[in-house]
Structure formats: structure tokens, C-alpha cells
Amino acid sequence: MAKKVRAASVQFEHAAGDKAANMGKIDRFLDKAVNQKVQLLVFPECCITGYWFLRKLSRQNLVDLAEPVFDGPSTQALKKRAQETGIVLGAGFVEIDKKGELFNTYVVAHPDGKSYRHRKLHCFISEHLGSGSEYTVFDAPFGLSVGVLICYDCNIGENVRMTALKGAQILMAPHQTGGCTSTNPHTMGLVERSLWENRHQNPDAIEEEFRGPKGREWLIRWLPARAHDNGLFLLFSNGVGVDDNEIRTGNAMIIDPYGRILAETWKADDDMVVADLDLSLLQENTGQRWIRTRRPELYEMLTKPTGLEQDTRSVRFDEKGV
């Protein structure tokens, strides 16, 4: 196994429903990644199709936008790019399966032609999109096991722990978050669109928002703990800029197994952060020691319904907030 893996995480502003434009941005970042000798590259959730506007689409509109995985054009395009560049890369879009069921899906393509799929476990954006029911962990060509969790999946601590228990040493964490409508004064909140539109004239104002409670401050309350407590590297990729009626905050970052931020950005623009993952940190870190000293016999309650569970689609994640 290599001593280091060079990883990169991207934030970019997608164009709603314009797959060609979004693939164009992916290509531009791939060029940069090749020049910087990146081996693993993470793009945001639903960055190929666009995200927040999906909640307004009818089932037929979603069917028209969706694609099958593996044989569909977006998967084939990602596979081709992985083979051409030698980079393991992942990006998200709306999937339709053979039964006509729809999912928020993330595809990871390998240079050897293999590809893997993760269906978001906690999909809420549309009543027409279902939630996945499987954890996703695969072996990467650089000798490590990699897992995938999409956005809200990472909010549930049990999902990250399960992914780690299945052997993941790196977690790809594609998101579309920050700057979200919220009824909770302590959790995020909207970023004024005028700040984004004037970002070149007044970059300090928008970057202050991105670094504050609506962006980075919220993320660092929990995201480094997911990496630390499970002893894995975490690659946080996010949208940035206009996402229908909200402004995503970007904050792409790479976190090591001790919860330390190796690279990050609060730039109010498309951006990519790069870091060399020191694989010696995986040999004996705090999170792995904690996992080894668990007492599973005490955790039976974790698998039993409390009666308070809700399907994320039944919770109103709309303009009224979370």
C-alpha cells in the first residue's frame, strides 16, 4: 500500500437541469486534478442534474431528467473520464432503475472501468424519490477501502459508524448544504442572494457568511467528529452559490482521522482543495481504538424502533424550513 494518497474535494455552482454545462465544469476540475496528480476526486451531490429545484418537479419531469446507472450516459461519461485521467472520481445525479423507481444517487468511477453506486439513505427532496437501503464500501486501486454517504446520510452518526465497520478508511461525503432555510435560530439560515451577486465587488461580506454559522461554523460542530470517532479520512464536497432559492456555502474540506482539517476553502466561487492523505494515520488512531473497545452487547436498543422514527420525505424540508 502506498504511503500517501492525493485527494481533492470540489465545490461548484451547478446549473439546474443542464447536464452538459455541469459536465463541462467537471471536466475543467478534472484538468486541474490531473495537473496536481490527484488520485481521488469528489464532486458534490446531484451536481450533474442540479439539486434543490428537484423538489418542484413532477414525477414525469423527474423521470425525464433521470438516468439508469452503469449503462446510462452520465455513468458512462464518468467511467470514460476516470479511464482517461487515471483518477477515481465520483459525482451525483437522479437515477431511474428498471422498475421505474427514482433515487438520489452517487456514482464512483475507477480507471479500470469499474463503477460503484450509492443511493442516498435519507432522501427527502421529493416524494417521488425513494431512499436507498445499502451501505456502500469498495476497494480503491490505491489499496484502501472507500465509503460513500450523501449529505443527510452523514448527519446520522450510525451511518458513518456502519460505513467504518464495513471497512471504509476514506469517506466520500458529497453534499448540497449550508445557507438552508431553517426555523431553528441556531442552525444555518439563508444567505442573502445580493451578497452572492456582489461577491466580486465585496468578497469579504459573502465569505464572512460562508465562514459563519450558516456555513463553516455549523459544519465543524459535527463533521470533524464523524472522521475522528470512526478513524477515517473524510472528503466533504458541496455545492456553492445559487441553488434555486438558496445560496450554498461551499466550504469544501478534507479532514484526517483525528478530525483535523487538512485543506479547506470558504471562497465564494467554484473551487477545489487538495491534500495528501498520510496513510500512517490509519494504523493506530483514536477512532479505531474506540471501535475496537466497543461493547455491542449494550447496544441492542439501537436496532429497535422507538416509535418516533420518521421517513425523511415526511418531514417538511421546504421553504418553511427544517
VOGU-3710 file (C-alpha; in Angstrom, 3 decimals, decimal comma):
1> makkvraasv> 0,000/0,000/0,000  1,207/3,490/-0,828  2,279/5,809/2,000  0,110/8,686/0,761  -2,927/9,250/-1,430  -3,552/12,631/-3,010  -7,236/13,522/-2,707  -9,274/16,506/-3,817  -12,712/17,855/-2,972  -14,639/20,203/-5,249
11> qfehaagdka> -17,327/22,801/-4,711  -19,122/24,232/-7,722  -22,287/26,074/-8,664  -24,362/23,765/-10,832  -26,875/24,739/-13,493  -30,302/23,280/-12,703  -31,229/20,641/-15,265  -28,285/21,397/-17,579  -26,211/18,222/-17,574  -23,926/19,379/-20,380
21> anmgkidrfl> -22,949/22,559/-18,539  -22,348/20,666/-15,314  -20,234/18,014/-17,038  -18,248/20,886/-18,522  -17,394/22,072/-15,019  -16,449/18,540/-14,024  -14,078/18,422/-16,990  -12,427/21,698/-16,000  -11,777/20,450/-12,495  -10,505/17,151/-13,865
31> dkavnqkvql> -7,905/19,048/-15,864  -6,761/20,756/-12,674  -6,749/17,467/-10,787  -4,592/15,792/-13,430  -2,095/18,660/-13,270  -1,915/18,266/-9,488  -1,581/14,463/-9,668  -4,818/13,818/-7,754  -5,797/10,158/-7,287  -9,251/10,539/-5,707
41> lvfpeccitg> -11,660/13,334/-6,652  -15,041/14,088/-5,061  -17,745/16,198/-6,698  -20,989/17,324/-4,973  -24,337/15,624/-4,555  -26,579/15,783/-7,650  -24,060/18,072/-9,334  -24,804/16,626/-12,783  -28,575/17,185/-12,700  -28,830/20,006/-10,171
51> ywflrklsrq> -30,432/19,658/-6,766  -32,819/21,971/-4,910  -35,078/22,598/-7,922  -35,885/18,865/-7,928  -38,430/19,402/-5,156  -40,639/21,340/-7,597  -40,666/18,737/-10,364  -43,491/16,355/-11,149  -42,803/12,659/-11,313  -42,766/12,825/-15,113
61> nlvdlaepvf> -40,306/15,731/-15,036  -38,042/13,689/-12,777  -38,338/10,621/-14,999  -37,336/12,747/-17,984  -34,264/14,007/-16,100  -33,242/10,682/-14,542  -30,874/8,069/-15,970  -30,079/4,435/-15,329  -26,820/3,770/-13,536  -23,982/1,822/-15,149
71> dgpstqalkk> -25,418/1,883/-18,692  -26,656/5,494/-18,627  -24,837/8,414/-20,269  -23,614/10,109/-17,079  -22,128/6,901/-15,656  -20,506/6,140/-18,993  -19,113/9,679/-19,147  -17,639/9,377/-15,642  -16,126/5,985/-16,473  -14,555/7,376/-19,635
81> raqetgivlg> -13,051/10,292/-17,725  -11,718/8,009/-14,985  -10,047/5,807/-17,573  -8,576/8,778/-19,435  -7,220/10,519/-16,333  -6,357/7,600/-14,051  -8,386/9,265/-11,261  -11,058/7,662/-9,088  -13,907/10,170/-9,274  -17,490/10,480/-8,078
91> agfveidkkg> -20,473/12,664/-8,959  -24,213/12,630/-8,331  -27,452/12,676/-10,322  -31,024/11,352/-10,311  -31,238/7,631/-11,060  -34,117/5,623/-12,504  -33,982/1,844/-12,127  -35,555/-0,892/-14,251  -38,760/-0,743/-12,207  -39,094/2,988/-12,747
101> elfntyvvah> -38,116/3,867/-9,164  -36,164/7,081/-8,660  -33,174/7,722/-6,382  -30,683/10,418/-5,432  -27,577/8,513/-6,496  -23,807/8,979/-6,446  -21,603/7,080/-8,877  -17,890/6,470/-8,358  -15,891/5,508/-11,448  -12,475/3,797/-11,415
111> pdgksyrhrk> -9,709/3,935/-14,020  -10,024/0,163/-14,579  -13,591/0,577/-15,842  -15,345/-0,468/-12,650  -18,039/1,756/-11,147  -19,984/1,771/-7,915  -23,289/3,297/-6,843  -24,613/4,732/-3,602  -28,285/5,588/-3,219  -28,946/8,257/-0,603
121> lhcfisehlg> -30,257/6,537/2,528  -32,238/9,549/3,745  -33,737/11,138/0,650  -36,205/13,927/1,371  -36,206/16,308/-1,566  -39,207/14,769/-3,347  -41,995/12,351/-2,559  -41,176/10,718/-5,899  -37,592/9,788/-4,921  -37,012/6,753/-2,755
131> sgseytvfda> -34,255/6,110/-0,219  -31,519/3,550/-0,610  -31,146/0,620/1,772  -27,493/-0,375/1,435  -24,164/0,933/2,655  -21,522/1,438/0,015  -17,887/0,468/0,576  -15,473/-0,603/-2,158  -11,761/-1,237/-2,681  -9,930/1,551/-4,475
141> pfglsvgvli> -6,955/0,918/-6,784  -4,562/2,658/-4,374  -5,107/-0,071/-1,786  -7,717/1,468/0,540  -11,408/0,870/1,181  -13,632/3,846/0,373  -17,192/4,507/1,514  -19,861/6,918/0,287  -22,574/8,745/2,221  -24,667/11,532/0,673
151> cydcnigenv> -25,404/14,707/2,652  -28,140/13,881/5,220  -26,713/10,342/5,442  -23,699/11,862/7,227  -25,902/13,672/9,753  -26,896/10,320/11,252  -23,907/9,133/13,260  -24,890/5,483/12,937  -24,447/5,658/9,159  -20,825/6,753/9,419
161> rmtalkgaqi> -20,137/4,117/12,070  -21,701/1,392/9,922  -19,619/2,505/6,950  -16,479/2,360/9,097  -17,433/-1,059/10,465  -17,712/-2,257/6,880  -14,081/-1,294/6,427  -14,104/2,223/4,980  -10,862/4,128/5,532  -11,869/7,123/3,429
171> lmaphqtggc> -15,378/8,571/3,310  -16,564/10,427/0,230  -19,167/12,878/1,565  -20,903/14,756/-1,287  -23,388/17,415/-0,115  -25,697/20,260/-1,079  -25,941/22,152/2,184  -25,277/25,378/4,072  -27,342/28,506/3,697  -30,508/26,461/4,192
181> tstnphtmgl> -33,866/27,760/5,302  -34,301/26,979/8,990  -36,794/27,681/11,741  -34,032/26,928/14,262  -32,050/30,103/15,055  -29,014/28,003/15,976  -28,872/26,058/12,686  -27,840/27,701/9,439  -30,219/30,201/7,805  -30,467/31,878/4,419
191> verslwenrh> -27,628/33,794/2,800  -28,829/36,934/1,052  -28,671/36,478/-2,695  -27,388/40,029/-3,128  -24,224/39,059/-1,241  -23,577/36,300/-3,773  -24,345/38,525/-6,748  -21,940/41,177/-5,403  -19,256/38,685/-4,367  -16,628/40,036/-6,748
201> qnpdaieeef> -17,147/43,623/-5,596  -17,354/42,720/-1,903  -15,817/39,275/-1,323  -15,339/39,831/2,417  -19,093/40,096/3,066  -20,043/36,800/1,443  -17,012/34,962/2,791  -17,902/36,104/6,299  -21,274/34,377/5,825  -19,621/31,236/4,463
211> rgpkgrewli> -17,259/31,089/7,451  -20,025/31,834/9,952  -22,989/29,914/11,435  -24,654/29,384/8,055  -21,637/27,521/6,704  -18,344/26,520/8,283  -19,310/27,109/11,923  -22,224/24,707/11,552  -20,146/22,096/9,745  -17,299/21,983/12,250
221> rwlparahdn> -19,729/21,270/15,091  -20,097/17,723/13,801  -18,201/16,934/10,598  -14,698/16,537/12,127  -16,216/14,304/14,820  -17,509/11,905/12,137  -13,920/11,458/10,914  -12,324/11,374/14,376  -14,766/8,980/16,053  -14,563/6,498/13,185
231> glfllfsngv> -10,854/6,789/12,420  -11,190/7,656/8,742  -10,389/10,418/6,271  -13,423/12,450/5,222  -13,732/14,325/1,920  -16,516/16,919/2,183  -17,688/18,204/-1,199  -20,516/20,713/-1,528  -22,389/22,953/-3,874  -21,679/26,664/-3,812
241> gvddneirtg> -23,724/29,624/-4,956  -27,244/29,688/-6,342  -29,269/26,521/-5,783  -32,808/27,579/-6,709  -33,913/29,952/-3,902  -30,960/29,230/-1,601  -27,237/30,014/-1,640  -24,983/27,050/-0,881  -21,917/27,851/1,188  -19,285/25,567/-0,344
251> namiidpygr> -16,704/25,063/2,433  -15,127/22,072/0,666  -12,716/20,420/3,085  -10,574/17,368/3,700  -10,371/16,005/7,247  -7,947/13,469/8,684  -8,748/10,569/11,079  -8,033/12,818/14,078  -10,644/15,350/12,988  -8,006/17,824/11,810
261> ilaetwkadd> -8,779/19,884/8,719  -6,029/19,296/6,163  -7,397/21,619/3,496  -10,459/23,836/3,202  -11,924/26,801/1,373  -14,548/29,409/2,129  -14,120/31,000/-1,288  -17,383/32,324/-2,743  -16,824/30,638/-6,074  -16,105/27,292/-7,699
271> dmvvadldls> -13,025/25,848/-6,048  -11,045/22,690/-5,291  -8,988/21,747/-2,245  -6,193/19,166/-2,383  -4,403/17,262/0,358  -2,037/14,310/0,693  -3,590/11,710/2,981  -0,912/10,303/5,290  -1,919/6,652/5,438  0,181/6,009/8,541
281> llqentgqrw> -2,619/7,767/10,451  -4,855/4,791/9,688  -2,630/2,314/11,522  -3,465/3,202/15,117  -5,732/6,205/15,614  -8,141/7,143/18,367  -11,310/6,309/16,452  -10,137/2,841/15,537  -9,155/2,130/19,141  -12,604/3,258/20,274
291> irtrrpelye> -14,259/0,989/17,717  -12,207/-1,973/18,950  -13,266/-1,349/22,545  -16,996/-1,090/21,819  -19,405/-3,328/23,753  -22,008/-4,340/21,167  -23,984/-6,306/23,747  -25,031/-2,968/25,264  -26,338/-1,506/22,007  -29,394/-3,672/21,358
301> mltkptgleq> -31,650/-0,620/21,644  -30,023/0,898/18,561  -31,750/-1,658/16,355  -35,193/-1,325/17,915  -37,741/1,267/16,718  -38,682/3,834/19,348  -41,931/4,773/17,638  -40,546/8,255/16,952  -38,943/7,399/13,612  -39,944/9,408/10,542
311> dtrsvrfdek> -39,313/8,927/6,846  -37,259/11,952/5,835  -39,733/12,579/2,992  -42,488/13,159/5,558  -40,523/15,923/7,264  -41,108/19,296/5,625  -37,799/20,362/4,145  -39,323/23,152/2,091  -39,446/26,949/2,338  -40,869/26,628/5,871
321> gv> -37,565/25,172/6,947  -36,234/22,287/8,980
//
